[in-house]
């Protein structure tokens, strides 16, 4: 078993416990058969509604420990330390941590409530299943942030940022960043990079932290700083490595820059096969310059109809240089093939590449 894994898998939250399960038995060791509860009525529908909406006494039902924690167990961890450690947890990790023991379950209750508030905040912000309401979204995010949820702090900071209140947004980013949330660290780095005057050294520090935690946007931003020498000595090979990691994490701009690194030999050894691969991925993800260049590549290889599809997508995305090439390709195709290419472009949707 991998000793580095602390929590049970998210799909098996109740099969692992620090505490043994109590099984009643007689003095001779034989198991006692439980008798069915008398006059036991199921909870009302209102109970479930209150639990799901967060208005009841409990946000969700969790397995209860049957024995008090023993000395030296996980329960000895102070509540404030535990809450700080768990502030940046996602839902599966938070749920798994809540099943460790009774003490942890009680300590993490505010964070579980914050997750409910965070989910409702996103619904109100984006209008998912409810009427879009930015004020109620902000209210939910702020309540979640008050309960110590780093993700809610990031969303509250983002809303302040979008309203032009960047200093207030930065304060929430900083709180989330200190709790170890990678998106908060990345956004704080962007704040310092865009500040007047900019603070590239401080930005680089937070980009590094978030990049090491796997945040693709931070990895791309870090690569840009290394590539351009902002806050650090210019280092093309190190920049190329971070471009590649960000591209593998799904960042579209990093995909295109990875293509450039492989095609020009800057930072990587020149490799046209890998360059072509990343160019196509960037094009399929919606990068307009990549669509244009991939279209030219296809046209040069004789795949005229496919070339027209990509060049047409680039034109629709606003790539001005693609218009002339599109007209040239159109002239070389019959009307049925033109119509087929345009129909394909109409149905096109950007692909998402997951790590």
N, C-alpha and C positions, 0 to 999 in steps of 0.2 A: 504493500500500500504506500502511496506517496505521502510521506510525512509532512510535506509542505501544504497539504490541503487542510484548512482549518474547519471549514463548514461542510455539512452534507450537501450533495447535489440539490439544486433547486427543485427538481422533480420528486425528491424524497425527503421533504422537510420534517416528517414525523418519525422516521425510522431510526434516528440517531438521538441518543439522549445521554447526558452525563449521569443522570440519576436512574437507578433500576426501577422497573415497573413492579409495583406491589401486587402480589397475587395472594388473596386470602386462602388460608388452609386451616384444618383442624390441628389439634395437638399431635395427632399421629402422622401428620404430614400429608394427609389426603386433601385434595382440592375441594373447596366448598362450592356447590352449585348455587349460583345467584338466582333468587326468586324474582319474577317480574315485578316492576313497580306497580303499585296500585294507585288508581286515580291519577295516573301520570298523563297530563295533557300536553300536546306539542306546543311550542311557542307560537304565539299569534303572528299573523303576517305583519302586523305593525312593528313587532319586535325586530324582525328581519330588516324591515325598511329603515328603522332607526339605526340598526347596526351598520347597514351598508352606507347610509348617508352620514354617519359620524355623529348623529344627534343623540344616540343612546349612551348607555353607560360603557358599552364596549364597541370598539371599532371593528374588531373581528374576533373570532373564536380561535384560541390557541390551546394546545395541549397543556394541562396543568401538571406540574411536578408533584409527585405523591409524597416525597420526603423532603425535609428541610435540607439545604445545602450543608455539606460538612466543611470543617476547617480546611483551608488550603485549596478549596475548590474555586471554580470560575466566579462564584458569587461574591468572593472577597474583593473583586475589582470595584473601586469606588464608582458610584453612579455617574458623577460628572465626567470622569475619565472615560467610562464606557460610552456615554452619550457623545462625547467628542470623537472617539474612535469610529463610531457608527454613523456620524453625521453625513458622510459622503457615500454610504452604502446605497446600492440599488435595492429594489423591492425584494428579489429573491434572497440576497444576503441578509437584509434586515429581518426577513421572515425566519430564516434559518437561525440567526443569532437569538431571536426571541424564543426559540424552542430549547435553548441550552439549559436554562433553569428558571425557576420562579423569579429570582432576583433580577435576572436580565430581562425577563418579560416585562416586569414592572418598570424597570429603568428605561426601556425602549418604547414604552407606550406613547410618549409625546411624539417620537419620530414616526410611529405608525400612523398616528393621527395626522401628522404633517404630510405623509404620503397621500392620504385621502384628499387633503386640501390642495396639494400640488396637482393631483389629477383633475380636480374640479377647476382649478385655475387655468389649466391648459384647455379644458373644454370651453370655458367662457372666453378665453383669448382667441381661439380659432373657430368657435362656433360649431364644435363637434357634438351633435345631439342636443344642443341648447342654443338659444339666441345669443349671438356674439355680444359680449358685454365687457369691455376692457376694465371698467372700474371694479366690477366684481372679480375679474381675474386678478387684478392687482391686490385686492383685499385678501383673496385666498392665498396668493404668494406670500404676502406679508405675514399672515397668520402662520403659514408653514415655516417661514424664516424664524419667527418668534419661538417656535418649538425646536429650533436647532437644525432644521433640514437644509443642507448645503445646496441641494438642487433647487429648492424654493428661493434661496438667496440669489442664485444665478438668474432665475427667471424674473425675480423682482428687479434685479439690477439691469437686466436687458430691457424691461419695460421702461424704466427710468431713462436708459440710454436712448431708446427710440423716441421718448418725449423731449429729448434735448437736455435732460437734467443729468449730464454725464458725471458730475461729481458725486451725486447721490448713487448713481449706478455703480461708480467705482467703489464706493464704500461697501456695497453688497458683494461685489466681485471679490474685494479684499477679504471679507469675512469668509466667503466660500473657499477662497484660495488657501487661507490659513488652515482650514479644516481638511484640506487635501483633495478638493474637488477639481478634476482636470479642466473642465470647461470654465470654472471660475478663474483658475490660474491662467488659462489661455486668454480669456477676456481681459484680465488685469494686465497681462503683457501687451495686448493691443492698445489698451488705454495709455500705458506709458509710451508706447511707440508713436501714438498720435497726439500726445500732449504737446503743449506749447510752453516752453521748448521741449522737444522729445527727450526721453530718458532711455536710450537704447540699452544701457547696461542693466537697468532694472527690468526692462522688457525681456531681455535675453534670459535673465534668471528665472522668470516665471515660465517662459517658453520651454526651457530645459525641463523644469519640473513636470509640466503637463505633457511634454513629448515623451518623457520616460514612462508616463502612465498610459501612453497609447493614444492620446488625443491627436487625431489626424490634422486638424487645423493648426494646432500648436507645432506639430512636426513640420508642416509646410512653412509656417511663419519663421520657425527656427532656421530652416534651410535657406529661406530668403535672406535672413540676416547674415548667415555664413557666406552666402553667395555674393552679397553686395558689401560685406565688411561693415555692417552696422552694429556697433557695440562690441565687435570682436574682429580679430584679424581675418581677412578674407581666406576662405578655405574651400576650394571647389570640390575636392573629393569628399569632405565631410558633408558639404551641402548636398551632394548627389545622393549620399546614403540616406539623409533625412527626407529628400524628395521621394526616394523609392519607398521608404516606410510609410510616408503620408499617402502615396499613390496606392499602396497595398491596403491602406486603411480606408480607401474610397474617396480621397480628395481629388476632385477633377482637375484643378489647376496643377496639382503635383503630378498627375498623370502626364499632362502635356510637357511639363518641365523635365520629367524623367525621359520622355521621348527625345527632348532636345539634348540631354546629357549623353544618351546612347548614340544619337545620330551624329553629334559633333565630336564626341570623345572627350568632353569636358567633365572631369570628375570620375568618369567610368572609361574603360576601354571601349573603343568604338565597336558597336554591335548593331548592324542594321536590322537583323531579325527581331531583336528585343525592342529596338526603336519603333519598328512597324507595329509590333504588338501593343505598345503603350499609346501610340498614335491612334490606333483603332479604338482602344478602350476609352480614351479621352473623347473621341468623336462620338462614340455610342453613348457616352455620359452627358453629351450636350455642349461640349466646348466648341465654340463656333470656328475658331482658327484651326483646331484639329479637324473639324468636319471639312473645311475647305482644303487643307493639305492632304487629308486622306482621299478626298475626291480626286485631286490631281494625281495622286499615286495610283488610284484605280484606273483613271483615264489613260495614264501612261502604260499601264499593264494590259490595256485592251478591254477592261470591264466597264464599258461605256454607260450602260444603264445604271449600274450601282454607283458609278461616279456621279451621274446626274442627281441621284437621290441625295448624296452627301453634300454636293455643292449647293443644291436647292435648299437644304436645311441650313447651310451656312448663310445663304442670302436672307432667308427668313429670320435668322438670328441677328442680322445686322452687319454681317461681314461685307463691307463695300467692295472689296477687291474680287469677290466671288461672282459678281453679276456678269462681267464680261466672259469669264470662263464658262459659266452656265450657258450663255447664248451660243458659244462655240460648240459645246457638247450637244445642245438641242438640235443644232443644224445637222449633226451627224447621225441622228436617230430618226427612225420612222415614226409616224404619228401614234400608232398603237403602243410602241415602246415608250414614247414620251408620256402618254397618258398613264401607263403602268407605273412609271417612275414617280410621277406627281401623286398618284394614288398612294403609293408606298410612303412618300414623304408626308402626306396628310395623316396617315395612320401611325406615324412614328411617335414613340415616346422614349424619353431618356431612360437608359438602363442604370441600375444601381449595382455596384460591385461591392460585396461585403468581404471583410477579411476572413 
